Amino acid sequence: MKELATVALTLASVTAMAEAWKPDAYPISYWLGPPDAFLTDKVVGEIAELNFTVSLAPGQGRLFRLDRDIPWASLPPVLRSFPIRFHDANDARAWQGLHSVTSPRIVKGALTFRVTGSDPYLSRSRLRIPAATCPVLVLRMRKEAGAGGQVFWCTATEPHFSDQRYMDYKTVADGAFHDIRVPVGKHPGWTGTITAIRIDPDIEGTPGAVAIESISAATGKPGE
């Protein structure tokens, strides 16, 4: 028996390289590696190995195809109104563009993560929310360290986050949930259709745990 190769491809081929007068058998190993970050968390477990042996006459070749079913994560739903709440892992995966924060997860109905360095933020796209329906944004947030934060947003006509569209907010870092009111309706850039928001949980980047229980619209009017 001659060890041919160990591959991590879905398509592989093998051709007998034995002596011209002698058929030989070649064992083939496929290593099905662990899922990468783009797969759903339903694909878990250790590396699996699939082994089989093929017998080839001199000069013969065989092409093998390995079909693998991979449950890719679905796109997060388009939200057309607030509030944003957190129930399961899909709600956590909807938050992307992570910077200086750990991967968020849902713990007791809250989006939970840790600040790890300077300029921390995470964002949620696929929003189609009329700005006029949310003159005040309310973050129900818990922090154990740090100072205030910022909220950035994109609109249908301004599709990128920018220093032209953000507001500061103050926080209380006492480990308890607080309703933080951000009067976004006062900002001239809060207009049209909101397509994404970005939460910067701490402007100082102080390491510590953060949890967001909900992001909702208040009933107040701009200027109140």
Backbone as CSV, one residue per row, in Angstrom:
resi,resn,N_x,N_y,N_z,CA_x,CA_y,CA_z,C_x,C_y,C_z
1,MET,0.848,-1.198,0.000,0.000,0.000,0.000,0.882,1.245,0.000
2,LYS,0.509,2.213,-0.824,1.281,3.444,-0.909,0.382,4.625,-0.546
3,GLU,0.839,5.415,0.412,0.070,6.593,0.797,0.201,7.632,-0.302
4,LEU,-0.950,7.997,-0.892,-0.918,8.933,-2.011,-0.901,10.374,-1.519
5,ALA,-1.971,10.749,-0.784,-2.063,12.142,-0.375,-3.186,12.312,0.631
6,THR,-3.118,13.399,1.344,-4.217,13.849,2.185,-4.662,15.193,1.631
7,VAL,-5.948,15.313,1.300,-6.433,16.509,0.631,-7.564,17.122,1.431
8,ALA,-7.817,18.409,1.180,-8.917,19.116,1.818,-9.752,19.811,0.755
9,LEU,-9.917,19.164,-0.379,-10.658,19.713,-1.498,-11.923,18.911,-1.724
10,THR,-12.887,19.517,-2.432,-14.094,18.773,-2.772,-13.927,18.023,-4.092
11,LEU,-12.822,18.232,-4.746,-12.571,17.548,-5.999,-11.106,17.121,-6.012
12,ALA,-10.850,15.839,-6.279,-9.477,15.352,-6.293,-9.355,14.234,-7.306
13,SER,-8.179,14.014,-7.780,-7.949,12.949,-8.745,-6.710,12.172,-8.349
14,VAL,-6.628,10.951,-8.843,-5.476,10.116,-8.556,-5.176,9.277,-9.792
15,THR,-3.935,9.135,-10.079,-3.491,8.301,-11.193,-2.426,7.343,-10.682
16,ALA,-2.539,6.072,-11.076,-1.584,5.064,-10.609,-0.195,5.377,-11.133
17,MET,0.759,5.356,-10.242,2.153,5.584,-10.607,2.996,4.361,-10.255
18,ALA,2.328,3.211,-10.175,3.043,1.983,-9.832,3.914,1.536,-10.989
19,GLU,4.741,0.530,-10.693,5.559,-0.030,-11.755,4.666,-0.597,-12.848
20,ALA,5.115,-0.512,-14.069,4.270,-0.818,-15.235,3.678,-2.217,-15.205
21,TRP,4.312,-3.157,-14.539,3.826,-4.533,-14.562,3.009,-4.892,-13.317
22,LYS,2.803,-3.926,-12.416,2.225,-4.289,-11.130,1.096,-3.331,-10.733
23,PRO,-0.167,-3.813,-10.713,-1.257,-2.993,-10.164,-0.993,-2.717,-8.691
24,ASP,-1.532,-1.621,-8.197,-1.318,-1.272,-6.804,-2.572,-0.603,-6.249
25,ALA,-2.677,-0.539,-4.929,-3.812,0.082,-4.264,-3.343,1.338,-3.550
26,TYR,-4.145,2.393,-3.659,-3.770,3.686,-3.102,-4.841,4.160,-2.124
27,PRO,-4.518,4.299,-0.868,-5.491,4.853,0.083,-5.596,6.373,-0.075
28,ILE,-6.792,6.889,0.006,-7.034,8.330,-0.123,-7.738,8.806,1.134
29,SER,-7.302,9.920,1.666,-7.922,10.496,2.856,-8.456,11.888,2.532
30,TYR,-9.715,12.130,2.866,-10.303,13.464,2.798,-10.467,13.974,4.224
31,TRP,-9.931,15.152,4.452,-10.091,15.757,5.772,-11.155,16.844,5.665
32,LEU,-12.243,16.646,6.381,-13.322,17.627,6.378,-13.101,18.564,7.558
33,GLY,-12.530,19.710,7.271,-12.111,20.605,8.328,-13.274,21.246,9.048
34,PRO,-12.987,21.895,10.168,-14.037,22.572,10.935,-14.577,23.750,10.151
35,PRO,-15.794,24.201,10.441,-16.397,25.299,9.690,-15.670,26.607,9.932
36,ASP,-15.743,27.497,8.936,-15.137,28.804,9.155,-16.188,29.765,9.708
37,ALA,-15.799,31.005,9.844,-16.666,31.950,10.543,-17.950,32.270,9.796
38,PHE,-18.013,31.927,8.510,-19.188,32.270,7.734,-20.277,31.213,7.825
39,LEU,-19.985,30.087,8.462,-20.975,29.038,8.580,-21.804,29.213,9.837
40,THR,-22.991,28.636,9.838,-23.823,28.725,11.028,-23.211,27.894,12.136
41,ASP,-23.605,28.200,13.346,-23.040,27.475,14.473,-23.636,26.071,14.604
42,LYS,-24.521,25.695,13.667,-25.025,24.324,13.658,-23.970,23.368,13.128
43,VAL,-22.996,23.893,12.391,-21.921,23.057,11.867,-20.772,23.122,12.866
44,VAL,-20.760,22.185,13.769,-19.732,22.189,14.803,-19.153,20.797,14.923
45,GLY,-18.118,20.686,15.717,-17.530,19.374,15.959,-16.080,19.329,15.561
46,GLU,-15.508,18.174,15.731,-14.104,17.987,15.435,-13.907,17.644,13.962
47,ILE,-12.666,17.714,13.526,-12.342,17.353,12.155,-12.718,15.900,11.920
48,ALA,-13.386,15.653,10.807,-13.780,14.291,10.454,-12.910,13.800,9.307
49,GLU,-12.652,12.510,9.278,-11.813,11.932,8.237,-12.602,10.868,7.491
50,LEU,-12.535,10.923,6.184,-13.191,9.937,5.341,-12.110,9.211,4.555
51,ASN,-12.011,7.919,4.747,-10.966,7.135,4.103,-11.563,6.091,3.169
52,PHE,-10.919,5.864,2.050,-11.267,4.743,1.191,-10.039,4.384,0.364
53,THR,-10.098,3.229,-0.235,-8.962,2.743,-1.021,-9.427,2.451,-2.431
54,VAL,-8.621,2.848,-3.398,-8.930,2.581,-4.797,-7.817,1.737,-5.391
55,SER,-8.203,0.766,-6.180,-7.232,-0.100,-6.838,-7.149,0.286,-8.310
56,LEU,-5.947,0.613,-8.759,-5.745,1.092,-10.123,-4.707,0.242,-10.833
57,ALA,-5.029,-0.072,-12.064,-4.049,-0.736,-12.921,-3.037,0.301,-13.398
58,PRO,-1.874,-0.132,-13.822,-0.857,0.809,-14.305,-1.407,1.754,-15.359
59,GLY,-1.206,3.041,-15.179,-1.650,4.043,-16.133,-3.086,4.477,-15.980
60,GLN,-3.858,3.796,-15.153,-5.255,4.179,-14.967,-5.358,5.401,-14.060
61,GLY,-6.472,6.115,-14.205,-6.744,7.247,-13.332,-8.211,7.279,-12.961
62,ARG,-8.513,7.931,-11.867,-9.885,8.080,-11.423,-10.076,9.502,-10.884
63,LEU,-11.254,10.031,-11.168,-11.616,11.346,-10.650,-12.695,11.146,-9.595
64,PHE,-12.496,11.732,-8.427,-13.435,11.553,-7.325,-14.051,12.900,-6.958
65,ARG,-15.322,12.872,-6.707,-16.038,14.079,-6.273,-16.620,13.836,-4.884
66,LEU,-16.384,14.779,-3.995,-16.911,14.693,-2.649,-17.935,15.812,-2.466
67,ASP,-19.192,15.451,-2.287,-20.246,16.434,-2.067,-20.409,16.669,-0.579
68,ARG,-20.439,17.922,-0.221,-20.553,18.279,1.193,-21.688,19.274,1.370
69,ASP,-22.636,18.944,2.210,-23.745,19.842,2.493,-23.349,20.788,3.619
70,ILE,-23.420,22.079,3.327,-23.022,23.083,4.303,-24.196,24.031,4.520
71,PRO,-24.744,24.095,5.721,-25.845,25.034,5.987,-25.318,26.446,6.200
72,TRP,-25.265,27.223,5.124,-24.770,28.592,5.233,-25.746,29.436,6.032
73,ALA,-25.216,30.386,6.751,-26.069,31.284,7.517,-26.907,32.138,6.572
74,SER,-28.167,32.303,6.903,-29.046,33.138,6.096,-28.786,34.603,6.412
75,LEU,-29.159,35.465,5.473,-29.024,36.893,5.699,-29.972,37.318,6.811
76,PRO,-29.577,38.308,7.605,-30.502,38.794,8.635,-31.710,39.436,7.979
77,PRO,-32.836,39.424,8.655,-34.038,40.019,8.063,-33.903,41.528,7.911
78,VAL,-34.615,42.069,6.954,-34.703,43.519,6.800,-35.681,44.040,7.853
79,LEU,-35.233,44.996,8.634,-36.080,45.585,9.670,-36.618,46.922,9.179
80,ARG,-37.923,47.094,9.311,-38.578,48.304,8.828,-39.081,49.195,9.955
81,SER,-38.810,48.790,11.180,-39.179,49.609,12.327,-38.378,49.161,13.544
82,PHE,-38.249,50.044,14.501,-37.707,49.680,15.798,-38.860,49.104,16.622
83,PRO,-38.567,48.274,17.641,-37.280,48.039,18.281,-36.484,46.913,17.643
84,ILE,-35.199,46.896,17.967,-34.328,45.759,17.675,-34.143,45.009,18.990
85,ARG,-34.521,43.739,18.991,-34.367,42.914,20.190,-33.480,41.722,19.868
86,PHE,-33.119,40.981,20.893,-32.127,39.928,20.744,-32.638,38.634,21.380
87,HIS,-32.918,37.657,20.517,-33.512,36.408,20.975,-32.623,35.189,20.760
88,ASP,-31.912,35.131,19.613,-31.143,33.921,19.318,-29.870,34.283,18.583
89,ALA,-29.124,33.253,18.171,-27.816,33.463,17.546,-27.923,34.233,16.238
90,ASN,-29.034,34.094,15.516,-29.189,34.850,14.268,-29.212,36.351,14.538
91,ASP,-29.797,36.757,15.660,-29.812,38.182,16.001,-28.401,38.687,16.290
92,ALA,-27.559,37.832,16.855,-26.171,38.228,17.119,-25.379,38.322,15.822
93,ARG,-25.601,37.369,14.899,-24.842,37.370,13.639,-25.184,38.557,12.759
94,ALA,-26.328,39.187,13.002,-26.710,40.350,12.204,-25.793,41.541,12.456
95,TRP,-25.045,41.501,13.567,-24.139,42.602,13.896,-22.748,42.272,13.396
96,GLN,-22.256,43.114,12.480,-20.992,42.868,11.796,-20.076,44.075,11.939
97,GLY,-19.030,44.099,11.115,-18.100,45.221,11.134,-17.474,45.432,12.492
98,LEU,-17.126,44.316,13.146,-16.638,44.401,14.518,-15.242,45.032,14.570
99,HIS,-15.064,45.925,15.513,-13.742,46.527,15.721,-13.512,46.710,17.206
100,SER,-12.456,46.093,17.713,-12.074,46.172,19.130,-13.188,45.707,20.063
101,VAL,-13.964,44.731,19.588,-14.947,44.063,20.436,-14.900,42.570,20.122
102,THR,-15.296,41.756,21.094,-15.384,40.321,20.848,-16.642,40.012,20.040
103,SER,-16.695,38.823,19.451,-17.881,38.419,18.707,-19.086,38.405,19.642
104,PRO,-20.147,39.106,19.284,-21.287,39.182,20.197,-22.061,37.871,20.253
105,ARG,-22.683,37.626,21.386,-23.556,36.479,21.558,-24.753,36.902,22.391
106,ILE,-25.791,36.101,22.364,-27.005,36.428,23.093,-26.969,35.749,24.456
107,VAL,-27.087,36.547,25.493,-27.125,36.038,26.864,-28.318,36.659,27.566
108,LYS,-29.294,35.826,27.927,-30.491,36.280,28.634,-31.164,37.449,27.919
109,GLY,-31.314,37.301,26.600,-32.038,38.298,25.827,-31.292,39.580,25.559
110,ALA,-29.969,39.574,25.693,-29.172,40.772,25.448,-27.986,40.442,24.552
111,LEU,-27.642,41.376,23.672,-26.452,41.257,22.835,-25.248,41.558,23.721
112,THR,-24.407,40.562,23.937,-23.355,40.667,24.940,-21.986,40.518,24.283
113,PHE,-21.056,41.370,24.658,-19.704,41.333,24.107,-18.781,42.072,25.058
114,ARG,-17.495,42.086,24.733,-16.514,42.808,25.536,-15.755,43.805,24.663
115,VAL,-15.504,44.960,25.204,-14.611,45.936,24.568,-13.184,45.483,24.827
116,THR,-12.376,45.465,23.770,-11.005,44.958,23.897,-9.932,45.988,23.576
117,GLY,-10.327,47.154,23.056,-9.317,48.129,22.689,-9.926,49.435,22.237
118,SER,-9.112,50.264,21.604,-9.542,51.605,21.216,-10.532,51.569,20.055
119,ASP,-11.381,52.578,20.018,-12.381,52.770,18.965,-13.242,51.521,18.757
120,PRO,-13.896,51.023,19.792,-14.724,49.828,19.625,-16.055,50.164,18.945
121,TYR,-16.498,49.275,18.073,-17.823,49.459,17.468,-18.298,48.169,16.815
122,LEU,-19.594,48.125,16.556,-20.235,47.062,15.784,-21.472,47.656,15.132
123,SER,-21.906,47.073,14.018,-22.967,47.701,13.233,-24.000,46.682,12.777
124,ARG,-25.186,47.210,12.490,-26.292,46.398,11.989,-26.834,47.066,10.734
125,SER,-26.724,46.371,9.601,-27.250,46.885,8.339,-28.612,46.243,8.063
126,ARG,-29.073,46.332,6.808,-30.367,45.794,6.392,-31.512,46.396,7.218
127,LEU,-31.425,47.690,7.398,-32.527,48.439,7.983,-33.208,49.253,6.892
128,ARG,-34.512,49.429,7.017,-35.296,50.283,6.115,-36.298,51.029,6.986
129,ILE,-35.779,51.852,7.873,-36.609,52.487,8.891,-36.734,53.982,8.595
130,PRO,-37.939,54.492,8.409,-38.108,55.938,8.203,-37.598,56.726,9.412
131,ALA,-36.714,57.660,9.171,-36.128,58.432,10.274,-37.193,59.164,11.075
132,ALA,-38.250,59.606,10.421,-39.289,60.373,11.100,-40.014,59.568,12.169
133,THR,-39.944,58.229,12.087,-40.632,57.397,13.081,-39.823,57.227,14.354
134,CYS,-38.601,57.767,14.372,-37.728,57.581,15.538,-36.977,58.866,15.846
135,PRO,-37.635,59.848,16.436,-36.925,61.078,16.787,-35.952,60.906,17.942
136,VAL,-36.199,59.898,18.779,-35.285,59.612,19.892,-34.984,58.115,19.875
137,LEU,-33.696,57.787,19.836,-33.263,56.397,19.881,-32.941,56.043,21.330
138,VAL,-33.478,54.919,21.787,-33.270,54.507,23.165,-32.463,53.213,23.191
139,LEU,-31.271,53.281,23.750,-30.419,52.108,23.921,-30.588,51.607,25.352
140,ARG,-31.079,50.414,25.502,-31.115,49.820,26.847,-29.828,49.031,26.999
141,MET,-28.894,49.587,27.764,-27.518,49.103,27.773,-27.006,48.924,29.193
142,ARG,-26.105,47.970,29.335,-25.412,47.742,30.600,-23.915,47.734,30.333
143,LYS,-23.159,48.462,31.159,-21.706,48.507,31.035,-21.080,48.343,32.404
144,GLU,-19.901,47.762,32.412,-19.199,47.614,33.684,-17.991,48.548,33.787
145,ALA,-17.648,49.237,32.689,-16.504,50.150,32.707,-16.636,51.135,31.556
146,GLY,-15.875,52.224,31.647,-15.803,53.154,30.533,-16.670,54.387,30.707
147,ALA,-16.671,55.193,29.656,-17.395,56.462,29.664,-18.531,56.394,28.643
148,GLY,-18.786,57.502,27.973,-19.874,57.568,27.012,-19.549,56.894,25.702
149,GLY,-20.542,56.886,24.810,-20.379,56.258,23.501,-20.936,57.123,22.394
150,GLN,-21.072,56.519,21.215,-21.576,57.229,20.042,-22.459,56.306,19.214
151,VAL,-23.395,56.931,18.478,-24.217,56.222,17.508,-23.986,56.854,16.142
152,PHE,-23.637,56.028,15.168,-23.517,56.452,13.778,-24.660,55.821,12.980
153,TRP,-24.951,56.359,11.822,-25.992,55.759,10.985,-25.745,56.050,9.506
154,CYS,-26.358,55.231,8.676,-26.370,55.410,7.219,-27.811,55.646,6.777
155,THR,-27.953,56.288,5.633,-29.276,56.496,5.056,-29.285,55.995,3.621
156,ALA,-30.465,55.992,3.031,-30.593,55.522,1.649,-29.782,56.383,0.684
157,THR,-29.604,57.648,0.992,-28.833,58.536,0.115,-27.393,58.732,0.567
158,GLU,-27.082,58.336,1.800,-25.715,58.419,2.337,-25.371,57.037,2.910
159,PRO,-24.931,56.110,2.045,-24.836,54.704,2.445,-23.588,54.311,3.231
160,HIS,-22.772,55.278,3.651,-21.551,54.958,4.396,-21.546,55.693,5.727
161,PHE,-20.969,55.042,6.737,-20.820,55.707,8.024,-19.852,56.885,7.874
162,SER,-20.162,57.965,8.560,-19.384,59.181,8.383,-19.409,59.998,9.668
163,ASP,-18.360,60.807,9.862,-18.334,61.729,10.990,-19.355,62.846,10.839
164,GLN,-20.031,62.894,9.707,-21.089,63.871,9.509,-22.425,63.404,10.086
165,ARG,-22.493,62.113,10.458,-23.766,61.566,10.940,-23.519,60.697,12.174
166,TYR,-23.453,61.347,13.319,-23.339,60.602,14.569,-23.774,61.507,15.712
167,MET,-24.063,60.883,16.853,-24.364,61.630,18.071,-23.698,60.929,19.254
168,ASP,-23.262,61.731,20.208,-22.686,61.210,21.452,-23.801,60.855,22.427
169,TYR,-23.475,59.959,23.340,-24.387,59.691,24.454,-23.564,59.360,25.696
170,LYS,-24.174,59.568,26.853,-23.522,59.294,28.127,-24.008,57.958,28.671
171,THR,-23.136,57.280,29.393,-23.495,55.992,29.992,-23.138,55.992,31.478
172,VAL,-23.713,55.029,32.186,-23.402,54.805,33.593,-22.800,53.409,33.699
173,ALA,-21.537,53.341,34.058,-20.825,52.056,34.087,-20.908,51.448,35.481
174,ASP,-22.121,50.984,35.832,-22.312,50.399,37.155,-22.784,48.946,37.090
175,GLY,-22.765,48.344,35.888,-23.162,46.948,35.751,-24.659,46.725,35.728
176,ALA,-25.460,47.792,35.692,-26.913,47.672,35.638,-27.425,48.218,34.303
177,PHE,-28.613,47.767,33.896,-29.201,48.273,32.657,-29.752,49.680,32.866
178,HIS,-29.518,50.522,31.862,-30.055,51.882,31.850,-30.617,52.177,30.463
179,ASP,-31.676,52.991,30.415,-32.228,53.457,29.147,-31.509,54.750,28.759
180,ILE,-30.760,54.681,27.672,-29.968,55.824,27.218,-30.690,56.460,26.038
181,ARG,-31.116,57.681,26.204,-31.878,58.392,25.173,-30.920,59.215,24.307
182,VAL,-30.991,58.961,23.013,-30.153,59.686,22.049,-31.095,60.455,21.117
183,PRO,-31.147,61.778,21.217,-32.108,62.568,20.425,-31.663,62.743,18.968
184,VAL,-31.631,61.636,18.257,-31.126,61.656,16.877,-31.940,62.586,15.972
185,GLY,-33.209,62.798,16.305,-34.048,63.671,15.478,-33.570,65.109,15.443
186,LYS,-32.724,65.496,16.389,-32.163,66.850,16.374,-31.081,67.010,15.314
187,HIS,-30.540,65.907,14.867,-29.423,65.974,13.914,-29.971,66.118,12.495
188,PRO,-29.433,67.064,11.719,-29.942,67.249,10.350,-29.709,66.045,9.448
189,GLY,-28.756,65.173,9.817,-28.485,63.999,8.995,-29.400,62.825,9.269
190,TRP,-30.214,62.940,10.336,-31.194,61.874,10.638,-32.438,62.165,9.805
191,THR,-32.432,61.679,8.585,-33.486,62.020,7.647,-33.644,60.911,6.619
192,GLY,-34.778,60.911,5.948,-35.006,59.900,4.913,-35.203,58.522,5.527
193,THR,-34.509,57.524,4.955,-34.607,56.143,5.411,-33.292,55.712,6.036
194,ILE,-33.349,55.257,7.273,-32.156,54.765,7.967,-31.893,53.334,7.500
195,THR,-30.684,53.073,6.986,-30.359,51.759,6.426,-29.367,50.965,7.271
196,ALA,-28.700,51.620,8.224,-27.750,50.918,9.086,-27.451,51.797,10.290
197,ILE,-27.124,51.160,11.401,-26.663,51.903,12.570,-25.386,51.254,13.089
198,ARG,-24.575,52.069,13.724,-23.331,51.584,14.326,-23.280,52.060,15.765
199,ILE,-23.028,51.127,16.658,-22.919,51.454,18.076,-21.447,51.448,18.472
200,ASP,-20.973,52.589,18.943,-19.643,52.689,19.538,-19.852,52.705,21.046
201,PRO,-19.652,51.596,21.733,-20.079,51.499,23.126,-19.250,52.308,24.113
202,ASP,-18.019,52.686,23.728,-17.180,53.415,24.673,-16.134,54.220,23.906
203,ILE,-16.193,55.533,24.035,-15.282,56.369,23.252,-13.844,56.272,23.746
204,GLU,-13.648,55.814,24.987,-12.292,55.691,25.515,-11.694,54.308,25.264
205,GLY,-12.516,53.364,24.845,-12.014,52.008,24.600,-11.611,51.280,25.866
206,THR,-12.251,51.600,26.972,-11.925,50.939,28.243,-12.386,49.485,28.204
207,PRO,-11.508,48.524,28.430,-11.920,47.120,28.390,-13.006,46.820,29.421
208,GLY,-13.972,46.001,29.000,-15.046,45.639,29.915,-16.222,45.057,29.173
209,ALA,-17.147,44.458,29.915,-18.322,43.809,29.343,-19.410,44.833,29.038
210,VAL,-20.122,44.583,27.926,-21.237,45.423,27.504,-22.400,44.507,27.124
211,ALA,-23.596,44.912,27.453,-24.791,44.179,27.028,-25.833,45.183,26.555
212,ILE,-26.461,44.890,25.408,-27.531,45.735,24.867,-28.792,44.884,24.817
213,GLU,-29.793,45.297,25.565,-31.030,44.520,25.638,-31.998,44.873,24.521
214,SER,-31.994,46.134,24.104,-32.877,46.549,23.012,-32.442,47.901,22.472
215,ILE,-32.871,48.184,21.251,-32.689,49.495,20.624,-34.063,49.885,20.097
216,SER,-34.639,50.922,20.658,-36.026,51.235,20.348,-36.201,52.718,20.056
217,ALA,-37.393,53.079,19.597,-37.743,54.453,19.308,-38.593,55.009,20.443
218,ALA,-38.287,56.226,20.867,-39.081,56.882,21.893,-40.205,57.663,21.221
219,THR,-41.191,58.021,22.015,-42.349,58.724,21.484,-42.152,60.231,21.464
220,GLY,-41.042,60.690,22.018,-40.808,62.121,22.052,-40.591,62.705,20.666
221,LYS,-40.608,64.013,20.574,-40.405,64.709,19.313,-39.017,65.350,19.298
222,PRO,-38.480,65.634,18.119,-37.181,66.305,18.055,-37.207,67.606,18.846
223,GLY,-36.174,67.828,19.621,-36.071,69.034,20.407,-36.537,68.889,21.836
224,GLU,-37.225,67.780,22.154,-37.684,67.571,23.532,-36.569,66.997,24.401
